[in-house]
Amino acid sequence: MVMLGARGDTATQISECLKTQDCRDDVHSQFDKLLGELNKPGAPFALSVANRLFGDQSYQFLQEFLTQTRTNYKSELESVDFRTKYEETRNEINSWVEKQTQGKIKDILA
C-alpha cells in the first residue's frame, strides 16, 4: 500500500527494494488476486490478512488512492486525530490490530 501512494523517486526506490521494477503497475492488482486465492472457501490452509489505513483527519487523501486501496488491499481509511488525541488513537490502532490478529499482537504501537 505504501508503494501505491508513492510517487517519483520514492516510488522508484520502493520498487527497486521490492524488485518490482518490471511489474510496478501490476503489483497491486496481483496482490488482490493473491488475497482471493488465499481466502478461497474450502482451501486446505488459512491465512488471515488485515489492512487498514489510519490517516490524520487534517489530511485530504486522493479519492483514486482510497479506491485502489479498497479494491486491491481490501483496506478502508480510518480518519483519526494524531495531533491532539494521539493516546486515544494509539489505543484504537492497538485494539484493532489485537482483534485482527486474535490477540497475537497486542501493542504494535508502544
LUMMARGU-942980 format. One record per atom (N, C-alpha, C): atom name; residue in one letter; residue number from 1; x negated, y negated, z negated. Coordinates in Angstrom, 1 decimal, padded with zeros to 4 digits. Atoms other than C-alpha are relative to their C-alpha. Example, Ala and Ser with C-alpha at 12.3 -4.5 7.8 and 13.67 -1.06 7.14 Angstrom:
! LUMMARGU-942980
+----+---+-----+--------+--------+--------+
:  a : r :   k :     c1 :     c2 :     c3 :
+----+---+-----+--------+--------+--------+
:  N : A :   1 : -000.9 :  001.2 :  000.0 :
: CA : A :   1 : -012.3 :  004.5 : -007.8 :
:  C : A :   1 : -000.9 : -001.2 :  000.0 :
:  N : S :   2 :  000.9 :  001.1 :  000.0 :
: CA : S :   2 : -013.7 :  001.1 : -007.1 :
:  C : S :   2 :  000.8 : -001.1 : -000.8 :
+----+---+-----+--------+--------+--------+
***
This chain:
! LUMMARGU-942980
+----+---+-----+--------+--------+--------+
:  a : r :   k :     c1 :     c2 :     c3 :
+----+---+-----+--------+--------+--------+
:  N : M :   1 : -000.8 :  001.2 :  000.0 :
: CA : M :   1 :  000.0 :  000.0 :  000.0 :
:  C : M :   1 : -000.9 : -001.3 :  000.0 :
:  N : V :   2 :  000.9 :  001.1 :  000.0 :
: CA : V :   2 : -002.9 : -002.3 : -000.6 :
:  C : V :   2 : -000.4 : -000.4 :  001.4 :
:  N : M :   3 :  000.4 :  000.3 : -001.3 :
: CA : M :   3 : -004.1 : -001.9 :  002.9 :
:  C : M :   3 :  001.2 : -000.6 :  000.9 :
:  N : L :   4 : -001.1 :  000.5 : -000.7 :
: CA : L :   4 : -000.6 : -002.6 :  004.2 :
:  C : L :   4 :  000.1 : -001.5 : -000.2 :
:  N : G :   5 : -000.1 :  001.5 :  000.3 :
: CA : G :   5 : -000.7 : -006.1 :  002.6 :
:  C : G :   5 : -001.3 : -000.8 :  000.3 :
:  N : A :   6 :  001.3 :  000.6 : -000.2 :
: CA : A :   6 : -004.3 : -006.8 :  003.5 :
:  C : A :   6 : -000.1 : -000.5 :  001.4 :
:  N : R :   7 :  000.2 :  000.5 : -001.4 :
: CA : R :   7 : -005.4 : -008.9 :  006.5 :
:  C : R :   7 : -001.5 : -000.4 :  000.1 :
:  N : G :   8 :  001.3 :  000.5 : -000.3 :
: CA : G :   8 : -008.7 : -009.9 :  008.1 :
:  C : G :   8 : -001.1 :  000.9 : -000.5 :
:  N : D :   9 :  001.2 : -000.7 :  000.5 :
: CA : D :   9 : -012.0 : -008.9 :  006.5 :
:  C : D :   9 :  000.4 :  001.0 : -001.1 :
:  N : T :  10 : -000.4 : -000.9 :  001.1 :
: CA : T :  10 : -010.2 : -007.4 :  003.5 :
:  C : T :  10 :  000.6 :  001.3 :  000.6 :
:  N : A :  11 : -000.6 : -001.1 : -000.7 :
: CA : A :  11 : -008.2 : -005.1 :  005.8 :
:  C : A :  11 : -001.0 :  000.9 :  000.6 :
:  N : T :  12 :  001.1 : -000.7 : -000.6 :
: CA : T :  12 : -011.3 : -004.1 :  007.7 :
:  C : T :  12 : -000.8 :  000.8 : -001.0 :
:  N : Q :  13 :  000.8 : -000.7 :  001.0 :
: CA : Q :  13 : -013.2 : -003.3 :  004.6 :
:  C : Q :  13 :  000.7 :  001.2 : -000.7 :
:  N : I :  14 : -000.8 : -001.1 :  000.6 :
: CA : I :  14 : -010.4 : -001.2 :  003.1 :
:  C : I :  14 :  000.0 :  001.2 :  001.0 :
:  N : S :  15 : -000.1 : -001.1 : -001.0 :
: CA : S :  15 : -010.0 :  000.7 :  006.4 :
:  C : S :  15 : -001.4 :  000.7 :  000.2 :
:  N : E :  16 :  001.3 : -000.7 : -000.1 :
: CA : E :  16 : -013.8 :  001.4 :  006.6 :
:  C : E :  16 : -000.2 :  000.9 : -001.2 :
:  N : C :  17 :  000.2 : -000.8 :  001.2 :
: CA : C :  17 : -013.8 :  002.6 :  003.0 :
:  C : C :  17 :  000.8 :  001.3 :  000.0 :
:  N : L :  18 : -000.9 : -001.1 : -000.1 :
: CA : L :  18 : -010.9 :  004.9 :  003.6 :
:  C : L :  18 : -000.2 :  000.9 :  001.3 :
:  N : K :  19 :  000.3 : -000.7 : -001.3 :
: CA : K :  19 : -012.3 :  006.0 :  007.0 :
:  C : K :  19 :  001.2 :  000.1 :  000.9 :
:  N : T :  20 : -001.2 :  000.0 : -000.8 :
: CA : T :  20 : -009.1 :  005.0 :  008.8 :
:  C : T :  20 : -000.1 : -001.0 :  001.1 :
:  N : Q :  21 :  000.2 :  001.0 : -001.1 :
: CA : Q :  21 : -010.6 :  002.6 :  011.4 :
:  C : Q :  21 :  000.8 :  000.4 :  001.3 :
:  N : D :  22 : -000.6 : -000.5 : -001.3 :
: CA : D :  22 : -009.2 :  004.7 :  014.3 :
:  C : D :  22 :  001.5 :  000.1 : -000.1 :
:  N : C :  23 : -001.5 : -000.2 :  000.1 :
: CA : C :  23 : -005.7 :  005.0 :  012.9 :
:  C : C :  23 :  000.6 : -000.9 : -001.0 :
:  N : R :  24 : -000.5 :  001.0 :  001.1 :
: CA : R :  24 : -005.2 :  001.9 :  010.7 :
:  C : R :  24 :  001.5 : -000.3 :  000.1 :
:  N : D :  25 : -001.4 :  000.3 : -000.2 :
: CA : D :  25 : -001.8 :  001.2 :  012.2 :
:  C : D :  25 :  000.9 :  001.2 : -000.3 :
:  N : D :  26 : -000.8 : -001.2 :  000.3 :
: CA : D :  26 : -000.6 :  004.8 :  011.8 :
:  C : D :  26 :  000.0 :  000.5 : -001.4 :
:  N : V :  27 :  000.2 : -000.5 :  001.3 :
: CA : V :  27 : -001.8 :  005.4 :  008.3 :
:  C : V :  27 :  001.3 : -000.1 : -000.9 :
:  N : H :  28 : -001.2 :  000.2 :  000.8 :
: CA : H :  28 :  001.4 :  004.0 :  006.7 :
:  C : H :  28 :  001.1 :  001.0 :  000.4 :
:  N : S :  29 : -001.1 : -000.9 : -000.4 :
: CA : S :  29 :  003.9 :  006.0 :  008.8 :
:  C : S :  29 : -000.4 :  001.4 : -000.2 :
:  N : Q :  30 :  000.5 : -001.3 :  000.3 :
: CA : Q :  30 :  001.7 :  009.1 :  008.3 :
:  C : Q :  30 :  000.2 :  000.3 : -001.4 :
:  N : F :  31 : -000.3 : -000.2 :  001.4 :
: CA : F :  31 :  002.0 :  008.7 :  004.6 :
:  C : F :  31 :  001.4 :  000.3 : -000.3 :
:  N : D :  32 : -001.5 : -000.3 :  000.1 :
: CA : D :  32 :  005.8 :  008.6 :  004.9 :
:  C : D :  32 :  000.3 :  001.4 :  000.4 :
:  N : K :  33 : -000.2 : -001.3 : -000.5 :
: CA : K :  33 :  005.6 :  011.8 :  006.9 :
:  C : K :  33 : -000.5 :  001.0 : -001.1 :
:  N : L :  34 :  000.6 : -000.9 :  001.1 :
: CA : L :  34 :  003.4 :  013.4 :  004.2 :
:  C : L :  34 :  000.9 :  000.1 : -001.2 :
:  N : L :  35 : -000.9 :  000.0 :  001.1 :
: CA : L :  35 :  005.8 :  012.4 :  001.5 :
:  C : L :  35 :  001.2 :  000.9 :  000.3 :
:  N : G :  36 : -001.1 : -000.8 : -000.5 :
: CA : G :  36 :  008.6 :  014.0 :  003.5 :
:  C : G :  36 : -000.3 :  001.5 : -000.1 :
:  N : E :  37 :  000.4 : -001.4 :  000.0 :
: CA : E :  37 :  006.7 :  017.3 :  003.8 :
:  C : E :  37 : -000.2 :  000.5 : -001.4 :
:  N : L :  38 :  000.2 : -000.4 :  001.4 :
: CA : L :  38 :  005.7 :  017.3 :  000.1 :
:  C : L :  38 :  001.3 :  000.2 : -000.7 :
:  N : N :  39 : -001.2 :  000.0 :  000.7 :
: CA : N :  39 :  009.2 :  016.8 : -001.0 :
:  C : N :  39 :  001.1 :  000.8 :  000.7 :
:  N : K :  40 : -001.0 : -000.8 : -000.7 :
: CA : K :  40 :  011.0 :  019.3 :  001.3 :
:  C : K :  40 :  000.6 :  001.0 : -001.0 :
:  N : P :  41 : -000.7 : -001.0 :  000.9 :
: CA : P :  41 :  013.6 :  021.4 : -000.5 :
:  C : P :  41 : -000.4 :  001.4 :  000.3 :
:  N : G :  42 :  000.4 : -001.3 : -000.2 :
: CA : G :  42 :  012.6 :  024.9 : -001.1 :
:  C : G :  42 : -001.5 :  000.3 :  000.2 :
:  N : A :  43 :  001.5 : -000.2 : -000.1 :
: CA : A :  43 :  008.8 :  024.3 : -000.8 :
:  C : A :  43 : -000.5 :  000.8 : -001.1 :
:  N : P :  44 :  000.6 : -000.9 :  001.1 :
: CA : P :  44 :  006.6 :  026.7 : -002.8 :
:  C : P :  44 : -000.9 : -000.8 : -000.9 :
:  N : F :  45 :  000.8 :  000.9 :  000.8 :
: CA : F :  45 :  005.0 :  023.7 : -004.5 :
:  C : F :  45 :  000.8 : -001.2 : -000.4 :
:  N : A :  46 : -000.6 :  001.2 :  000.4 :
: CA : A :  46 :  005.9 :  020.5 : -006.2 :
:  C : A :  46 : -001.0 : -001.1 : -000.3 :
:  N : L :  47 :  000.9 :  001.1 :  000.2 :
: CA : L :  47 :  004.1 :  017.2 : -006.1 :
:  C : L :  47 :  000.8 : -001.3 : -000.2 :
:  N : S :  48 : -000.7 :  001.2 :  000.2 :
: CA : S :  48 :  005.6 :  014.1 : -007.6 :
:  C : S :  48 : -000.8 : -001.2 :  000.3 :
:  N : V :  49 :  000.7 :  001.2 : -000.3 :
: CA : V :  49 :  004.6 :  010.7 : -006.2 :
:  C : V :  49 :  001.0 : -001.1 : -000.3 :
:  N : A :  50 : -000.8 :  001.2 :  000.4 :
: CA : A :  50 :  005.8 :  007.4 : -007.6 :
:  C : A :  50 : -000.8 : -001.3 :  000.3 :
:  N : N :  51 :  000.6 :  001.3 : -000.4 :
: CA : N :  51 :  005.1 :  004.0 : -006.2 :
:  C : N :  51 :  000.9 : -001.1 : -000.4 :
:  N : R :  52 : -000.8 :  001.2 :  000.4 :
: CA : R :  52 :  006.2 :  000.6 : -007.4 :
:  C : R :  52 : -000.9 : -001.2 :  000.1 :
:  N : L :  53 :  000.7 :  001.3 : -000.1 :
: CA : L :  53 :  005.2 : -003.0 : -006.7 :
:  C : L :  53 :  000.4 : -000.8 : -001.2 :
:  N : F :  54 : -000.4 :  000.9 :  001.0 :
: CA : F :  54 :  005.1 : -005.2 : -009.7 :
:  C : F :  54 : -000.7 : -001.4 :  000.4 :
:  N : G :  55 :  000.5 :  001.3 : -000.5 :
: CA : G :  55 :  004.8 : -008.8 : -008.4 :
:  C : G :  55 :  000.5 : -001.1 : -000.9 :
:  N : D :  56 : -000.4 :  001.2 :  000.8 :
: CA : D :  56 :  004.9 : -012.1 : -010.2 :
:  C : D :  56 :  001.1 : -000.7 :  000.7 :
:  N : Q :  57 : -001.2 :  000.6 : -000.6 :
: CA : Q :  57 :  008.2 : -013.8 : -009.8 :
:  C : Q :  57 : -000.3 : -001.4 :  000.7 :
:  N : S :  58 :  000.4 :  001.2 : -000.6 :
: CA : S :  58 :  006.4 : -017.0 : -008.7 :
:  C : S :  58 : -000.5 :  000.2 :  001.4 :
:  N : Y :  59 :  000.5 : -000.3 : -001.3 :
: CA : Y :  59 :  005.1 : -015.3 : -005.6 :
:  C : Y :  59 :  001.0 :  000.5 :  001.0 :
:  N : Q :  60 : -001.0 : -000.4 : -001.0 :
: CA : Q :  60 :  007.1 : -015.0 : -002.4 :
:  C : Q :  60 : -000.6 :  001.0 :  000.9 :
:  N : F :  61 :  000.5 : -001.1 : -000.9 :
: CA : F :  61 :  006.4 : -011.6 : -000.7 :
:  C : F :  61 :  000.6 : -000.1 :  001.3 :
:  N : L :  62 : -000.5 :  000.0 : -001.3 :
: CA : L :  62 :  006.8 : -011.4 :  003.0 :
:  C : L :  62 :  001.0 :  001.2 :  000.1 :
:  N : Q :  63 : -001.0 : -001.0 : -000.1 :
: CA : Q :  63 :  010.0 : -009.5 :  003.9 :
:  C : Q :  63 : -000.5 :  001.2 :  000.8 :
:  N : E :  64 :  000.6 : -001.1 : -000.8 :
: CA : E :  64 :  008.1 : -007.4 :  006.5 :
:  C : E :  64 : -000.8 :  000.9 : -000.9 :
:  N : F :  65 :  000.8 : -000.8 :  000.9 :
: CA : F :  65 :  005.7 : -006.2 :  003.8 :
:  C : F :  65 :  000.9 :  000.8 : -000.9 :
:  N : L :  66 : -000.9 : -000.7 :  000.9 :
: CA : L :  66 :  008.6 : -005.3 :  001.5 :
:  C : L :  66 :  000.7 :  001.1 :  000.7 :
:  N : T :  67 : -000.7 : -001.0 : -000.8 :
: CA : T :  67 :  010.4 : -003.5 :  004.2 :
:  C : T :  67 : -000.9 :  001.2 :  000.3 :
:  N : Q :  68 :  000.9 : -001.1 : -000.3 :
: CA : Q :  68 :  007.4 : -001.5 :  005.2 :
:  C : Q :  68 : -000.4 :  000.8 : -001.2 :
:  N : T :  69 :  000.3 : -000.8 :  001.2 :
: CA : T :  69 :  006.5 : -000.5 :  001.6 :
:  C : T :  69 :  001.2 :  000.8 : -000.4 :
:  N : R :  70 : -001.2 : -000.8 :  000.3 :
: CA : R :  70 :  010.1 :  000.6 :  001.1 :
:  C : R :  70 :  000.1 :  001.2 :  001.0 :
:  N : T :  71 : -000.1 : -001.1 : -001.0 :
: CA : T :  71 :  010.1 :  002.6 :  004.4 :
:  C : T :  71 : -001.1 :  001.1 : -000.2 :
:  N : N :  72 :  001.1 : -001.0 :  000.0 :
: CA : N :  72 :  006.7 :  004.2 :  004.2 :
:  C : N :  72 : -000.5 :  000.5 : -001.3 :
:  N : Y :  73 :  000.5 : -000.4 :  001.3 :
: CA : Y :  73 :  006.0 :  004.4 :  000.5 :
:  C : Y :  73 :  001.1 :  000.2 : -001.0 :
:  N : K :  74 : -001.2 : -000.2 :  000.9 :
: CA : K :  74 :  009.5 :  004.6 : -001.0 :
:  C : K :  74 : -000.2 : -000.9 : -001.2 :
:  N : S :  75 :  000.3 :  000.9 :  001.2 :
: CA : S :  75 :  008.5 :  001.6 : -003.2 :
:  C : S :  75 :  000.8 : -001.2 :  000.1 :
:  N : E :  76 : -000.7 :  001.3 :  000.1 :
: CA : E :  76 :  010.5 : -001.3 : -004.4 :
:  C : E :  76 : -000.8 : -001.0 : -000.8 :
:  N : L :  77 :  000.6 :  001.0 :  000.7 :
: CA : L :  77 :  009.4 : -004.6 : -005.7 :
:  C : L :  77 :  000.7 : -000.3 : -001.3 :
:  N : E :  78 : -000.5 :  000.4 :  001.3 :
: CA : E :  78 :  009.9 : -005.3 : -009.4 :
:  C : E :  78 : -000.6 : -001.4 : -000.3 :
:  N : S :  79 :  000.4 :  001.4 :  000.3 :
: CA : S :  79 :  009.8 : -009.1 : -010.0 :
:  C : S :  79 : -000.2 : -000.1 : -001.5 :
:  N : V :  80 :  000.3 :  000.2 :  001.4 :
: CA : V :  80 :  008.1 : -009.8 : -013.3 :
:  C : V :  80 : -000.7 : -001.3 : -000.3 :
:  N : D :  81 :  000.7 :  001.2 :  000.4 :
: CA : D :  81 :  006.6 : -012.7 : -015.3 :
:  C : D :  81 : -001.3 :  000.3 : -000.6 :
:  N : F :  82 :  001.3 : -000.3 :  000.5 :
: CA : F :  82 :  002.9 : -012.1 : -015.6 :
:  C : F :  82 : -000.5 : -001.2 : -000.8 :
:  N : R :  83 :  000.5 :  001.2 :  000.6 :
: CA : R :  83 :  002.3 : -015.7 : -016.7 :
:  C : R :  83 :  000.4 : -000.2 : -001.5 :
:  N : T :  84 : -000.5 :  000.3 :  001.4 :
: CA : T :  84 :  004.4 : -016.1 : -019.8 :
:  C : T :  84 :  000.5 :  001.2 : -000.8 :
:  N : K :  85 : -000.5 : -001.2 :  000.6 :
: CA : K :  85 :  005.8 : -012.6 : -020.5 :
:  C : K :  85 : -000.9 :  001.2 :  000.3 :
:  N : Y :  86 :  001.0 : -001.0 : -000.3 :
: CA : Y :  86 :  002.6 : -010.7 : -020.0 :
:  C : Y :  86 :  000.1 :  001.3 : -000.8 :
:  N : E :  87 : -000.1 : -001.2 :  000.9 :
: CA : E :  87 :  003.1 : -008.4 : -023.0 :
:  C : E :  87 :  001.2 :  000.8 :  000.3 :
:  N : E :  88 : -001.3 : -000.7 : -000.4 :
: CA : E :  88 :  006.7 : -007.5 : -022.1 :
:  C : E :  88 : -000.2 :  000.7 :  001.4 :
:  N : T :  89 :  000.3 : -000.6 : -001.3 :
: CA : T :  89 :  005.5 : -006.9 : -018.5 :
:  C : T :  89 : -000.9 :  001.2 : -000.1 :
:  N : R :  90 :  000.9 : -001.1 :  000.2 :
: CA : R :  90 :  002.7 : -004.7 : -019.6 :
:  C : R :  90 :  000.7 :  001.2 : -000.6 :
:  N : N :  91 : -000.8 : -001.1 :  000.6 :
: CA : N :  91 :  005.1 : -002.7 : -021.8 :
:  C : N :  91 :  000.9 :  000.6 :  001.1 :
:  N : E :  92 : -000.9 : -000.5 : -001.0 :
: CA : E :  92 :  007.5 : -002.4 : -018.9 :
:  C : E :  92 : -000.7 :  000.9 :  001.0 :
:  N : I :  93 :  000.8 : -000.8 : -000.9 :
: CA : I :  93 :  004.8 : -001.2 : -016.5 :
:  C : I :  93 : -000.4 :  001.4 : -000.6 :
:  N : N :  94 :  000.4 : -001.2 :  000.7 :
: CA : N :  94 :  003.5 :  001.3 : -019.1 :
:  C : N :  94 :  001.2 :  001.0 : -000.1 :
:  N : S :  95 : -001.2 : -000.9 :  000.1 :
: CA : S :  95 :  007.0 :  002.6 : -019.7 :
:  C : S :  95 :  000.4 :  000.6 :  001.3 :
:  N : W :  96 : -000.4 : -000.5 : -001.3 :
: CA : W :  96 :  007.8 :  003.0 : -016.0 :
:  C : W :  96 : -001.0 :  001.2 :  000.4 :
:  N : V :  97 :  001.0 : -001.0 : -000.3 :
: CA : V :  97 :  004.5 :  004.9 : -015.5 :
:  C : V :  97 :  000.2 :  001.3 : -000.8 :
:  N : E :  98 : -000.2 : -001.1 :  000.9 :
: CA : E :  98 :  005.1 :  007.1 : -018.5 :
:  C : E :  98 :  001.2 :  000.9 :  000.4 :
:  N : K :  99 : -001.2 : -000.7 : -000.5 :
: CA : K :  99 :  008.6 :  008.0 : -017.3 :
:  C : K :  99 : -000.3 :  000.8 :  001.3 :
:  N : Q : 100 :  000.3 : -000.6 : -001.3 :
: CA : Q : 100 :  007.4 :  008.7 : -013.8 :
:  C : Q : 100 : -000.9 :  001.2 :  000.0 :
:  N : T : 101 :  001.0 : -001.1 :  000.2 :
: CA : T : 101 :  004.6 :  011.0 : -015.0 :
:  C : T : 101 :  000.4 :  001.0 : -001.1 :
:  N : Q : 102 : -000.5 : -000.9 :  001.0 :
: CA : Q : 102 :  006.8 :  012.8 : -017.5 :
:  C : Q : 102 : -000.9 :  000.0 : -001.3 :
:  N : G : 103 :  000.8 :  000.2 :  001.2 :
: CA : G : 103 :  004.7 :  011.4 : -020.3 :
:  C : G : 103 : -001.5 :  000.3 :  000.1 :
:  N : K : 104 :  001.4 : -000.4 : -000.1 :
: CA : K : 104 :  001.3 :  012.5 : -018.9 :
:  C : K : 104 : -000.9 : -001.3 :  000.0 :
:  N : I : 105 :  000.7 :  001.3 :  000.0 :
: CA : I : 105 :  000.2 :  008.8 : -018.5 :
:  C : I : 105 :  000.8 : -000.9 : -000.8 :
:  N : K : 106 : -000.8 :  000.8 :  000.9 :
: CA : K : 106 :  001.3 :  006.7 : -021.4 :
:  C : K : 106 : -000.4 : -001.5 :  000.0 :
:  N : D : 107 :  000.4 :  001.4 :  000.1 :
: CA : D : 107 : -000.7 :  003.5 : -021.4 :
:  C : D : 107 : -001.0 : -000.3 :  001.2 :
:  N : I : 108 :  000.8 :  000.2 : -001.1 :
: CA : I : 108 : -002.0 :  002.8 : -017.9 :
:  C : I : 108 : -000.6 : -001.4 : -000.1 :
:  N : L : 109 :  000.5 :  001.4 :  000.3 :
: CA : L : 109 : -002.4 : -000.9 : -019.0 :
:  C : L : 109 : -000.2 : -000.1 : -001.5 :
:  N : A : 110 :  000.3 :  000.2 :  001.4 :
: CA : A : 110 : -004.1 : -001.4 : -022.3 :
:  C : A : 110 :  000.2 : -001.4 : -000.5 :
+----+---+-----+--------+--------+--------+
***
